Structure formats: structure tokens, C-alpha cells
Amino acid sequence: MITYTSFIGIDIGKYSFVVALHGNKKVDEYENTPSGIEEFIQSYKKDLIKGLCILETTGGYEMGVLLTLCSQGFAVHRANTRKVKHFIKFYGNAAKTDKLDAKNLGLYGFERGKALELFTPQSKQSGELYEMIQRRTDLKQMLVAEKNRLKAPRAACVKESIQSLIEMLKVKLEAITEEINSLIAQDPVLSEKKKILKTIPGIGDIIANELLILLPELGQLSRREIASLVGVAPRCNDSGTLQGYRRTTHGRAGVKPLLFLAAMAARNSNSILKTFYEGLLARGKIKMVALVALMRKIIVIANARLKIVQPIAF
């Protein structure tokens, strides 16, 4: 087990980032540029060698610092923003500034260091696919927004502008979808996994693509671990003789909506998944509970299929 001797909290913004070494009152600020990142590394090199850097996701602005540190062999943890927020609340640190955030991240690393997972950079292709999937999601959201605007009464020139933008977004959406399909087809491992995922009712090209990129752990975890990671594992809520209502919470961003769409399609298919869903309804489960159970069934099956790398006919 790695023993860290220092914990460095880094609060990253668009133009600069703030660095705080845990246990040290001094706080430094650097430009979020290649030269600024290199200046930080040279200034903190002694602490970085046996230290752990902790930073949060900030809309991609953290990637320069993150990848540079990793490329030079330093340990970095990209923290879950929600977990850090709850941790700070526990300590009663209500105030918020960039300097305090950096110090709080250093404290978070000091308290949780042994249990924190180190960030592992993706391959260039995986990174590109992830960015393309994110961009495709952005385009879909913009398209939905413009279609909604078109439904309201508009001046003729405004209506024409919206219709023109809708057509452009459709073209862009189709182009990026084709590019994603092409990149996956060029990778023997991803293309084989995609074929296997598509043997499961409810999963088509788009859902298979996004599951592979957004959930790279698929096929590597146990059924309980994958369900918990995705956020479809019911959590106990018991106390004494009270048996509370089981709920699912959180989960990997972007994956739950995919499973919801897959479950909606699977419940209408002629498959064992439809039989499973109807069996839950027959036992008195409400439709949404049955649908979430079907989502869990789908991801567990997908996880199992990718472990043995053998498509199963339904």
C-alpha cells in the first residue's frame, strides 16, 4: 500500500488554479496554462514525489493539470464533487473561496488518502470517443430545446431561424454518430463488445456505443458492483423493526437514461426480459419499480456477457 507524505489540494478554474499543501498555511496561484502548470510542478516537486494531488472535475478545465501530472508519474485523484461537498459540510466549513476549496481538497486527501483511487489516463482513442459522446449529448439537448421553441407562436423570421438551426443540428448529430460508429468499428475489442451488447433486447447501436464509452468497467466487476456503480441497486433503509422503502440513488452520469431507454424497449420485445417485467407487475410491483428492476437486469446481463465474451441468443 502506498504511503503518502504530503497531500496537495488543487482548485482549478478556467484561467488559473490554486494550490494548497495540507498542513501549510501558504497558498499559491498559477495560470492554467502549460507554463503555469510546469511552474507549479517545479515549485512543489519535493512534495509531489511522495505526495497525492486531489482535484475536482471542473468542466474539462482540470485536464491540463491532470494529464501533465500523470505523464510525469505523480499520483493524482480526481475527486467526486458530491463526496467532497458532503465531507466539507461534515467539518462545518460553510465559507467558500478558491483558497478554502484548495485547502479542503488537501484535507480530504489527508483524511481519505488510503482509500482514494488514482486517476488513470485513457488512451487517445478512448478520450476522443468520450468527448464525441459528450458532444453528441450536447447536440441532442440543443435539438430538443429548439424543437420546443418551435412549438410556441413565433415571428416568421424567428421561426425560420429555428427551423434552419434544427436542420443544421440534425446534420451535425448524424455526422458525429457516424464518426463514433466508425471509430468503434476500427477497434477489434470495442467492435466485438458492441456486437455482444446488441444481442441483449433493448440495446441498439447508440446505447451500445455509449455504454462502452461511459462505462468502461462493464465486464470487469461483479453483478452487485456494476449495479451499484450505475445506480440501480436498491439501498436498504431499515431501523429497528421498521423496514423502510428501498430506493436507488445517484450512479454514473449519463448511464441511467440509457438503461431507462433500453428497458422501455425491452419490455415491449418478445424476450425473457419482457417476461421478467410482466412477472414483477403480476406480483404487485408498481410500473416504475418493475422498470428499474429491468434496468438492473439489463446491466447485469451486459456485464456477464462481456465477461465471457460470448453472445447469448434471447
PEPEFEN-V332661 format. One record per pair of residues at least 6 apart in sequence whose ideal C-beta (glycine too) atoms are under 7 Angstrom apart, sorted by the first residue. I is the first residue (numbers start at 1). J is the second residue. If there is no record, write none. Layout:
I,J ; I,J
//
This chain:
1,114 ; 4,50 ; 4,51 ; 4,52 ; 4,113 ; 5,50 ; 5,51 ; 6,21 ; 6,47 ; 6,50 ; 6,51 ; 7,22 ; 7,51 ; 7,52 ; 7,54 ; 7,106 ; 7,109 ; 7,110 ; 7,113 ; 8,19 ; 8,21 ; 8,44 ; 8,47 ; 8,51 ; 8,53 ; 8,106 ; 9,20 ; 9,22 ; 9,54 ; 9,102 ; 9,103 ; 9,104 ; 9,105 ; 9,106 ; 9,109 ; 10,17 ; 10,19 ; 10,53 ; 10,54 ; 10,55 ; 10,65 ; 10,102 ; 10,105 ; 11,17 ; 11,18 ; 11,98 ; 11,101 ; 11,102 ; 11,105 ; 12,32 ; 12,55 ; 12,58 ; 12,61 ; 12,62 ; 12,65 ; 13,32 ; 13,61 ; 13,98 ; 14,32 ; 14,61 ; 15,31 ; 15,32 ; 16,29 ; 16,30 ; 16,31 ; 16,32 ; 17,30 ; 17,32 ; 17,65 ; 18,27 ; 18,29 ; 18,98 ; 18,99 ; 18,102 ; 19,27 ; 19,28 ; 19,30 ; 19,40 ; 19,44 ; 19,102 ; 20,27 ; 20,99 ; 20,102 ; 20,103 ; 20,106 ; 21,47 ; 21,106 ; 22,106 ; 22,107 ; 22,109 ; 22,110 ; 27,99 ; 27,102 ; 28,43 ; 30,36 ; 30,39 ; 30,40 ; 32,61 ; 32,64 ; 37,64 ; 37,65 ; 37,68 ; 41,48 ; 41,72 ; 48,74 ; 51,75 ; 52,75 ; 52,77 ; 52,109 ; 52,113 ; 53,69 ; 53,74 ; 53,75 ; 53,76 ; 54,77 ; 54,79 ; 54,105 ; 54,106 ; 54,108 ; 54,109 ; 55,62 ; 55,65 ; 55,66 ; 55,78 ; 55,79 ; 55,105 ; 56,79 ; 56,81 ; 56,84 ; 56,105 ; 57,78 ; 57,81 ; 66,76 ; 66,78 ; 66,119 ; 67,121 ; 69,76 ; 70,76 ; 70,119 ; 70,121 ; 75,118 ; 76,118 ; 76,119 ; 77,109 ; 77,116 ; 77,117 ; 77,118 ; 77,119 ; 78,119 ; 79,105 ; 79,108 ; 84,105 ; 84,108 ; 87,108 ; 88,104 ; 93,100 ; 93,104 ; 109,116 ; 122,130 ; 125,183 ; 125,187 ; 128,183 ; 129,180 ; 129,183 ; 129,213 ; 130,213 ; 132,176 ; 132,179 ; 132,180 ; 133,180 ; 133,210 ; 133,213 ; 133,214 ; 135,176 ; 136,173 ; 136,176 ; 136,177 ; 136,180 ; 137,254 ; 139,169 ; 139,172 ; 139,173 ; 139,176 ; 140,173 ; 142,169 ; 143,166 ; 143,169 ; 143,170 ; 143,173 ; 146,162 ; 146,165 ; 146,166 ; 146,169 ; 147,166 ; 149,162 ; 150,159 ; 150,162 ; 150,163 ; 150,166 ; 154,162 ; 180,209 ; 181,205 ; 181,209 ; 184,190 ; 184,191 ; 184,194 ; 184,209 ; 185,191 ; 190,212 ; 192,309 ; 193,212 ; 193,306 ; 194,208 ; 194,209 ; 194,212 ; 195,311 ; 196,305 ; 196,306 ; 196,309 ; 196,311 ; 197,203 ; 197,208 ; 197,211 ; 197,302 ; 198,204 ; 198,208 ; 199,311 ; 199,312 ; 199,313 ; 200,298 ; 200,301 ; 200,302 ; 200,305 ; 201,266 ; 201,269 ; 201,271 ; 201,273 ; 201,314 ; 202,262 ; 202,263 ; 202,265 ; 202,266 ; 202,269 ; 202,273 ; 202,298 ; 203,262 ; 207,258 ; 207,261 ; 207,262 ; 210,258 ; 211,218 ; 211,258 ; 211,302 ; 214,252 ; 214,254 ; 214,255 ; 215,252 ; 215,255 ; 217,226 ; 217,229 ; 218,226 ; 218,302 ; 218,303 ; 218,306 ; 219,303 ; 219,306 ; 219,307 ; 221,229 ; 221,303 ; 223,300 ; 223,303 ; 224,233 ; 226,299 ; 226,300 ; 226,303 ; 227,233 ; 227,296 ; 227,299 ; 227,300 ; 229,252 ; 230,251 ; 230,252 ; 230,255 ; 230,256 ; 230,259 ; 230,299 ; 231,248 ; 231,249 ; 231,250 ; 231,251 ; 231,252 ; 231,256 ; 232,248 ; 232,251 ; 232,259 ; 232,292 ; 232,295 ; 232,296 ; 232,299 ; 233,248 ; 233,296 ; 234,246 ; 234,247 ; 234,248 ; 235,246 ; 235,247 ; 235,248 ; 235,249 ; 236,246 ; 237,244 ; 237,245 ; 237,246 ; 237,247 ; 238,244 ; 248,292 ; 259,295 ; 259,298 ; 259,299 ; 260,295 ; 262,298 ; 263,291 ; 263,294 ; 263,295 ; 263,298 ; 266,273 ; 266,274 ; 266,294 ; 266,298 ; 267,274 ; 267,277 ; 267,294 ; 268,274 ; 271,314 ; 272,314 ; 273,294 ; 273,297 ; 273,298 ; 276,294 ; 276,297 ; 277,290 ; 277,294 ; 280,290 ; 280,293 ; 281,287 ; 281,290 ; 305,311 ; 305,312
//
